[in-house]
Amino acid sequence: MCSISHYQCSKIAVVGALAAFTSLNVPAVADELNNLGPVGPHQPILTSVGSNRVIAFYLPGSNQCAVHAVTWDKTNDSETSPVRIRISLEPGQIIHIDSVEGDSLNLRCEGNAESLALVDTNNAVAFGITTQPSQQPVQASVSGF
């Protein structure tokens, strides 16, 4: 448990994870590391989406998953910087991380922020709502807050 604020603790965790992965000298080693979950708080999901590697973890709080994900191009011919994504999910909500190649990584907050899991949205049905088929136009709706 971190004795500093959750924000500072999560920043330290992301920086530490990036340092660990960037210190690997052999790109093939990073490609072999996978943890597809589900995972508990502070535990990493390690996977790929398209040509990007992804590390994601969450911090529980108020029955929500405060998801932190970092993506970077695993090919050596790119000069792009890693991207950090932060979002709070209610139990059952899914974040979709899409690659330019058309692949998608879908992470769902489970239970009362008990775990974070990879899900296949092609077969997922949550709360009676089916997910949007891939490669189809997005159909949006408006709701009050």
Buried (B, 14 or more C-beta within 10 A) or exposed (E): EEEEEEEEBBBEBBEEBBEEBEEEEEEEEBEEBEBEBBBBBBBBBBBBBBBBBBBBBBBBEEEBBBBBBBBBBBEEEEEEEBEEBEBBBEBEBBBBBBBEEEBBBBBBBBEEBBBBBBBEBEEEEBEEEEBEEEEEEEEEEEEEE
